[in-house]
């Protein structure tokens, strides 16, 4: 089943931070999503070690925080 393309005006833009709860290391990233940030299950692109680990462990031991939402792209 293909996804319907969402118009740019209906997309959500936000800045998020993923923090390793043990080491306090963090990653800050930006995201464009078809769903509101609080419902988006995105844990980073996996481009860096921290995001890969957070995705692998399904967020256990990590905190994801929305820093800024409803921003222009």
C-alpha positions as CSV (number, residue, x, y, z in Angstrom):
1,X,0.0,0.0,0.0
2,X,1.5,3.3,-1.0
3,X,1.4,6.4,1.3
4,X,-0.4,9.5,0.2
5,X,1.8,12.4,-0.3
6,X,1.2,15.1,2.4
7,X,1.3,18.7,1.2
8,X,4.1,20.8,2.6
9,X,1.7,23.0,4.4
10,X,0.4,19.9,6.4
11,X,3.9,18.7,7.5
12,X,5.4,19.3,10.9
13,X,8.9,20.6,11.4
14,X,10.7,20.3,14.7
15,X,14.1,20.1,16.5
16,X,14.6,17.2,18.9
17,X,17.3,16.0,21.3
18,X,18.1,12.4,22.1
19,X,19.9,11.9,25.4
20,X,21.7,8.7,26.7
21,X,20.4,8.5,30.3
22,X,23.6,6.8,31.5
23,X,26.3,9.0,30.0
24,X,24.3,12.2,29.4
25,X,25.6,12.3,25.8
26,X,23.1,13.9,23.5
27,X,22.3,14.4,19.8
28,X,20.3,17.3,18.5
29,X,18.6,16.9,15.1
30,X,15.8,18.3,12.9
31,X,12.9,16.5,11.4
32,X,10.1,16.9,8.9
33,X,7.2,14.6,9.6
34,X,3.7,13.8,8.4
35,X,2.5,13.4,12.0
36,X,2.7,15.7,15.0
37,X,6.1,15.6,16.8
38,X,4.6,14.1,20.0
39,X,3.3,11.1,18.0
40,X,6.3,10.7,15.8
41,X,8.3,7.6,16.7
42,X,11.5,8.8,15.0
43,X,14.7,8.2,17.0
44,X,17.2,9.7,14.5
45,X,18.6,8.7,11.2
46,X,21.2,6.3,12.7
47,X,24.0,8.3,11.2
48,X,25.8,8.6,14.5
49,X,26.5,6.1,17.3
50,X,24.0,7.5,19.8
51,X,21.0,7.4,17.4
52,X,21.9,3.9,16.2
53,X,22.0,2.7,19.7
54,X,18.8,4.4,20.7
55,X,17.0,2.8,17.7
56,X,18.5,-0.6,18.4
57,X,17.3,-0.5,22.0
58,X,13.9,0.9,21.1
59,X,14.6,4.0,23.1
60,X,15.1,2.1,26.4
61,X,17.7,4.1,28.4
62,X,17.3,7.1,26.1
63,X,15.1,10.2,26.3
64,X,13.7,12.0,23.3
65,X,12.7,15.6,23.8
66,X,11.1,18.0,21.4
67,X,13.0,21.3,21.8
68,X,11.2,23.4,19.2
69,X,8.1,22.5,17.1
70,X,6.0,24.2,14.5
71,X,9.0,25.9,12.8
72,X,9.4,26.8,9.2
73,X,11.6,24.5,7.1
